[in-house]
Amino acid sequence: MPTSTMTSKGQLTVPIEVRKRLHLGDGSRVIFTEDGADYRIQAAGRSAASLYGALPKPAAPLTLDEMDAAITHEALRSSHP
């Protein structure tokens, strides 16, 4: 079972196996949830800023009309299976 020691400033180092399991990295946030007499730790949701660069840039930028048409097309397609 992974363990950690708290510093005088109340800081903990999260063991590597826990960081990997929770997909934690630099700047990650965690949530402590009260669970009876104990607490649980879980990864907080990702920020929008962390998603920057997750998708490739399109070959050519779309116009607003092209974006609206694509949204309308997908909305109609998903509402009529």
Chimera marker file (.cmm) of the C-alpha trace (Angstrom):
<marker_set name="trace">
<marker id="1" x="0.000" y="0.000" z="0.000" r="1" g="1" b="0" radius="0.5"/>
<marker id="2" x="1.480" y="3.377" z="-1.010" r="1" g="1" b="0" radius="0.5"/>
<marker id="3" x="2.316" y="5.762" z="1.847" r="1" g="1" b="0" radius="0.5"/>
<marker id="4" x="3.527" y="9.342" z="2.195" r="1" g="1" b="0" radius="0.5"/>
<marker id="5" x="4.822" y="11.545" z="5.018" r="1" g="1" b="0" radius="0.5"/>
<marker id="6" x="3.426" y="15.023" z="5.617" r="1" g="1" b="0" radius="0.5"/>
<marker id="7" x="5.883" y="17.937" z="5.850" r="1" g="1" b="0" radius="0.5"/>
<marker id="8" x="5.708" y="20.647" z="8.508" r="1" g="1" b="0" radius="0.5"/>
<marker id="9" x="3.851" y="22.766" z="5.911" r="1" g="1" b="0" radius="0.5"/>
<marker id="10" x="1.128" y="20.126" z="5.496" r="1" g="1" b="0" radius="0.5"/>
<marker id="11" x="2.382" y="18.972" z="2.086" r="1" g="1" b="0" radius="0.5"/>
<marker id="12" x="2.398" y="15.378" z="0.853" r="1" g="1" b="0" radius="0.5"/>
<marker id="13" x="4.220" y="13.749" z="-2.026" r="1" g="1" b="0" radius="0.5"/>
<marker id="14" x="1.769" y="11.555" z="-3.907" r="1" g="1" b="0" radius="0.5"/>
<marker id="15" x="3.431" y="8.199" z="-4.631" r="1" g="1" b="0" radius="0.5"/>
<marker id="16" x="4.130" y="7.476" z="-8.302" r="1" g="1" b="0" radius="0.5"/>
<marker id="17" x="1.718" y="4.540" z="-8.499" r="1" g="1" b="0" radius="0.5"/>
<marker id="18" x="-1.104" y="6.743" z="-7.176" r="1" g="1" b="0" radius="0.5"/>
<marker id="19" x="-0.206" y="9.563" z="-9.602" r="1" g="1" b="0" radius="0.5"/>
<marker id="20" x="-0.279" y="7.111" z="-12.503" r="1" g="1" b="0" radius="0.5"/>
<marker id="21" x="-3.580" y="5.551" z="-11.412" r="1" g="1" b="0" radius="0.5"/>
<marker id="22" x="-5.247" y="8.964" z="-11.043" r="1" g="1" b="0" radius="0.5"/>
<marker id="23" x="-3.510" y="10.422" z="-14.142" r="1" g="1" b="0" radius="0.5"/>
<marker id="24" x="-2.015" y="13.256" z="-12.067" r="1" g="1" b="0" radius="0.5"/>
<marker id="25" x="0.744" y="15.496" z="-13.348" r="1" g="1" b="0" radius="0.5"/>
<marker id="26" x="2.170" y="18.955" z="-12.729" r="1" g="1" b="0" radius="0.5"/>
<marker id="27" x="-0.602" y="21.338" z="-11.755" r="1" g="1" b="0" radius="0.5"/>
<marker id="28" x="-3.203" y="18.584" z="-11.274" r="1" g="1" b="0" radius="0.5"/>
<marker id="29" x="-5.866" y="19.257" z="-8.685" r="1" g="1" b="0" radius="0.5"/>
<marker id="30" x="-7.332" y="16.679" z="-6.320" r="1" g="1" b="0" radius="0.5"/>
<marker id="31" x="-10.510" y="16.521" z="-4.265" r="1" g="1" b="0" radius="0.5"/>
<marker id="32" x="-10.681" y="15.197" z="-0.711" r="1" g="1" b="0" radius="0.5"/>
<marker id="33" x="-14.094" y="13.669" z="0.041" r="1" g="1" b="0" radius="0.5"/>
<marker id="34" x="-15.186" y="12.799" z="3.556" r="1" g="1" b="0" radius="0.5"/>
<marker id="35" x="-16.153" y="9.129" z="3.777" r="1" g="1" b="0" radius="0.5"/>
<marker id="36" x="-17.312" y="8.368" z="7.318" r="1" g="1" b="0" radius="0.5"/>
<marker id="37" x="-14.264" y="8.589" z="9.584" r="1" g="1" b="0" radius="0.5"/>
<marker id="38" x="-11.904" y="8.645" z="6.563" r="1" g="1" b="0" radius="0.5"/>
<marker id="39" x="-11.230" y="10.761" z="3.504" r="1" g="1" b="0" radius="0.5"/>
<marker id="40" x="-10.934" y="9.698" z="-0.137" r="1" g="1" b="0" radius="0.5"/>
<marker id="41" x="-8.706" y="11.393" z="-2.700" r="1" g="1" b="0" radius="0.5"/>
<marker id="42" x="-9.725" y="11.692" z="-6.341" r="1" g="1" b="0" radius="0.5"/>
<marker id="43" x="-8.576" y="13.631" z="-9.354" r="1" g="1" b="0" radius="0.5"/>
<marker id="44" x="-10.513" y="16.844" z="-9.942" r="1" g="1" b="0" radius="0.5"/>
<marker id="45" x="-11.956" y="17.541" z="-13.373" r="1" g="1" b="0" radius="0.5"/>
<marker id="46" x="-9.633" y="18.873" z="-16.024" r="1" g="1" b="0" radius="0.5"/>
<marker id="47" x="-9.595" y="22.584" z="-16.747" r="1" g="1" b="0" radius="0.5"/>
<marker id="48" x="-10.442" y="23.874" z="-20.192" r="1" g="1" b="0" radius="0.5"/>
<marker id="49" x="-6.908" y="25.264" z="-20.453" r="1" g="1" b="0" radius="0.5"/>
<marker id="50" x="-5.473" y="21.757" z="-20.043" r="1" g="1" b="0" radius="0.5"/>
<marker id="51" x="-7.254" y="20.699" z="-23.240" r="1" g="1" b="0" radius="0.5"/>
<marker id="52" x="-5.354" y="23.235" z="-25.374" r="1" g="1" b="0" radius="0.5"/>
<marker id="53" x="-3.699" y="21.426" z="-28.266" r="1" g="1" b="0" radius="0.5"/>
<marker id="54" x="-5.639" y="18.176" z="-27.709" r="1" g="1" b="0" radius="0.5"/>
<marker id="55" x="-7.108" y="18.352" z="-31.217" r="1" g="1" b="0" radius="0.5"/>
<marker id="56" x="-5.137" y="18.919" z="-34.398" r="1" g="1" b="0" radius="0.5"/>
<marker id="57" x="-5.616" y="22.188" z="-36.248" r="1" g="1" b="0" radius="0.5"/>
<marker id="58" x="-7.790" y="21.891" z="-39.368" r="1" g="1" b="0" radius="0.5"/>
<marker id="59" x="-6.049" y="22.190" z="-42.722" r="1" g="1" b="0" radius="0.5"/>
<marker id="60" x="-8.016" y="25.373" z="-43.411" r="1" g="1" b="0" radius="0.5"/>
<marker id="61" x="-10.101" y="27.430" z="-40.984" r="1" g="1" b="0" radius="0.5"/>
<marker id="62" x="-13.872" y="27.121" z="-41.284" r="1" g="1" b="0" radius="0.5"/>
<marker id="63" x="-16.152" y="30.091" z="-41.775" r="1" g="1" b="0" radius="0.5"/>
<marker id="64" x="-18.936" y="30.740" z="-39.261" r="1" g="1" b="0" radius="0.5"/>
<marker id="65" x="-21.472" y="29.640" z="-41.896" r="1" g="1" b="0" radius="0.5"/>
<marker id="66" x="-19.593" y="26.336" z="-42.362" r="1" g="1" b="0" radius="0.5"/>
<marker id="67" x="-19.517" y="25.798" z="-38.575" r="1" g="1" b="0" radius="0.5"/>
<marker id="68" x="-23.256" y="26.526" z="-38.302" r="1" g="1" b="0" radius="0.5"/>
<marker id="69" x="-23.990" y="24.118" z="-41.160" r="1" g="1" b="0" radius="0.5"/>
<marker id="70" x="-21.923" y="21.348" z="-39.544" r="1" g="1" b="0" radius="0.5"/>
<marker id="71" x="-23.638" y="21.864" z="-36.171" r="1" g="1" b="0" radius="0.5"/>
<marker id="72" x="-27.073" y="21.817" z="-37.787" r="1" g="1" b="0" radius="0.5"/>
<marker id="73" x="-26.195" y="18.690" z="-39.795" r="1" g="1" b="0" radius="0.5"/>
<marker id="74" x="-25.023" y="16.799" z="-36.678" r="1" g="1" b="0" radius="0.5"/>
<marker id="75" x="-27.994" y="17.979" z="-34.609" r="1" g="1" b="0" radius="0.5"/>
<marker id="76" x="-30.411" y="16.726" z="-37.248" r="1" g="1" b="0" radius="0.5"/>
<marker id="77" x="-28.491" y="13.474" z="-37.701" r="1" g="1" b="0" radius="0.5"/>
<marker id="78" x="-28.446" y="12.720" z="-33.963" r="1" g="1" b="0" radius="0.5"/>
<marker id="79" x="-32.141" y="13.554" z="-33.483" r="1" g="1" b="0" radius="0.5"/>
<marker id="80" x="-33.223" y="11.151" z="-36.271" r="1" g="1" b="0" radius="0.5"/>
<marker id="81" x="-31.423" y="7.817" z="-35.814" r="1" g="1" b="0" radius="0.5"/>
<link id1="1" id2="2" r="1" g="1" b="0" radius="0.2"/>
<link id1="2" id2="3" r="1" g="1" b="0" radius="0.2"/>
<link id1="3" id2="4" r="1" g="1" b="0" radius="0.2"/>
<link id1="4" id2="5" r="1" g="1" b="0" radius="0.2"/>
<link id1="5" id2="6" r="1" g="1" b="0" radius="0.2"/>
<link id1="6" id2="7" r="1" g="1" b="0" radius="0.2"/>
<link id1="7" id2="8" r="1" g="1" b="0" radius="0.2"/>
<link id1="8" id2="9" r="1" g="1" b="0" radius="0.2"/>
<link id1="9" id2="10" r="1" g="1" b="0" radius="0.2"/>
<link id1="10" id2="11" r="1" g="1" b="0" radius="0.2"/>
<link id1="11" id2="12" r="1" g="1" b="0" radius="0.2"/>
<link id1="12" id2="13" r="1" g="1" b="0" radius="0.2"/>
<link id1="13" id2="14" r="1" g="1" b="0" radius="0.2"/>
<link id1="14" id2="15" r="1" g="1" b="0" radius="0.2"/>
<link id1="15" id2="16" r="1" g="1" b="0" radius="0.2"/>
<link id1="16" id2="17" r="1" g="1" b="0" radius="0.2"/>
<link id1="17" id2="18" r="1" g="1" b="0" radius="0.2"/>
<link id1="18" id2="19" r="1" g="1" b="0" radius="0.2"/>
<link id1="19" id2="20" r="1" g="1" b="0" radius="0.2"/>
<link id1="20" id2="21" r="1" g="1" b="0" radius="0.2"/>
<link id1="21" id2="22" r="1" g="1" b="0" radius="0.2"/>
<link id1="22" id2="23" r="1" g="1" b="0" radius="0.2"/>
<link id1="23" id2="24" r="1" g="1" b="0" radius="0.2"/>
<link id1="24" id2="25" r="1" g="1" b="0" radius="0.2"/>
<link id1="25" id2="26" r="1" g="1" b="0" radius="0.2"/>
<link id1="26" id2="27" r="1" g="1" b="0" radius="0.2"/>
<link id1="27" id2="28" r="1" g="1" b="0" radius="0.2"/>
<link id1="28" id2="29" r="1" g="1" b="0" radius="0.2"/>
<link id1="29" id2="30" r="1" g="1" b="0" radius="0.2"/>
<link id1="30" id2="31" r="1" g="1" b="0" radius="0.2"/>
<link id1="31" id2="32" r="1" g="1" b="0" radius="0.2"/>
<link id1="32" id2="33" r="1" g="1" b="0" radius="0.2"/>
<link id1="33" id2="34" r="1" g="1" b="0" radius="0.2"/>
<link id1="34" id2="35" r="1" g="1" b="0" radius="0.2"/>
<link id1="35" id2="36" r="1" g="1" b="0" radius="0.2"/>
<link id1="36" id2="37" r="1" g="1" b="0" radius="0.2"/>
<link id1="37" id2="38" r="1" g="1" b="0" radius="0.2"/>
<link id1="38" id2="39" r="1" g="1" b="0" radius="0.2"/>
<link id1="39" id2="40" r="1" g="1" b="0" radius="0.2"/>
<link id1="40" id2="41" r="1" g="1" b="0" radius="0.2"/>
<link id1="41" id2="42" r="1" g="1" b="0" radius="0.2"/>
<link id1="42" id2="43" r="1" g="1" b="0" radius="0.2"/>
<link id1="43" id2="44" r="1" g="1" b="0" radius="0.2"/>
<link id1="44" id2="45" r="1" g="1" b="0" radius="0.2"/>
<link id1="45" id2="46" r="1" g="1" b="0" radius="0.2"/>
<link id1="46" id2="47" r="1" g="1" b="0" radius="0.2"/>
<link id1="47" id2="48" r="1" g="1" b="0" radius="0.2"/>
<link id1="48" id2="49" r="1" g="1" b="0" radius="0.2"/>
<link id1="49" id2="50" r="1" g="1" b="0" radius="0.2"/>
<link id1="50" id2="51" r="1" g="1" b="0" radius="0.2"/>
<link id1="51" id2="52" r="1" g="1" b="0" radius="0.2"/>
<link id1="52" id2="53" r="1" g="1" b="0" radius="0.2"/>
<link id1="53" id2="54" r="1" g="1" b="0" radius="0.2"/>
<link id1="54" id2="55" r="1" g="1" b="0" radius="0.2"/>
<link id1="55" id2="56" r="1" g="1" b="0" radius="0.2"/>
<link id1="56" id2="57" r="1" g="1" b="0" radius="0.2"/>
<link id1="57" id2="58" r="1" g="1" b="0" radius="0.2"/>
<link id1="58" id2="59" r="1" g="1" b="0" radius="0.2"/>
<link id1="59" id2="60" r="1" g="1" b="0" radius="0.2"/>
<link id1="60" id2="61" r="1" g="1" b="0" radius="0.2"/>
<link id1="61" id2="62" r="1" g="1" b="0" radius="0.2"/>
<link id1="62" id2="63" r="1" g="1" b="0" radius="0.2"/>
<link id1="63" id2="64" r="1" g="1" b="0" radius="0.2"/>
<link id1="64" id2="65" r="1" g="1" b="0" radius="0.2"/>
<link id1="65" id2="66" r="1" g="1" b="0" radius="0.2"/>
<link id1="66" id2="67" r="1" g="1" b="0" radius="0.2"/>
<link id1="67" id2="68" r="1" g="1" b="0" radius="0.2"/>
<link id1="68" id2="69" r="1" g="1" b="0" radius="0.2"/>
<link id1="69" id2="70" r="1" g="1" b="0" radius="0.2"/>
<link id1="70" id2="71" r="1" g="1" b="0" radius="0.2"/>
<link id1="71" id2="72" r="1" g="1" b="0" radius="0.2"/>
<link id1="72" id2="73" r="1" g="1" b="0" radius="0.2"/>
<link id1="73" id2="74" r="1" g="1" b="0" radius="0.2"/>
<link id1="74" id2="75" r="1" g="1" b="0" radius="0.2"/>
<link id1="75" id2="76" r="1" g="1" b="0" radius="0.2"/>
<link id1="76" id2="77" r="1" g="1" b="0" radius="0.2"/>
<link id1="77" id2="78" r="1" g="1" b="0" radius="0.2"/>
<link id1="78" id2="79" r="1" g="1" b="0" radius="0.2"/>
<link id1="79" id2="80" r="1" g="1" b="0" radius="0.2"/>
<link id1="80" id2="81" r="1" g="1" b="0" radius="0.2"/>
</marker_set>
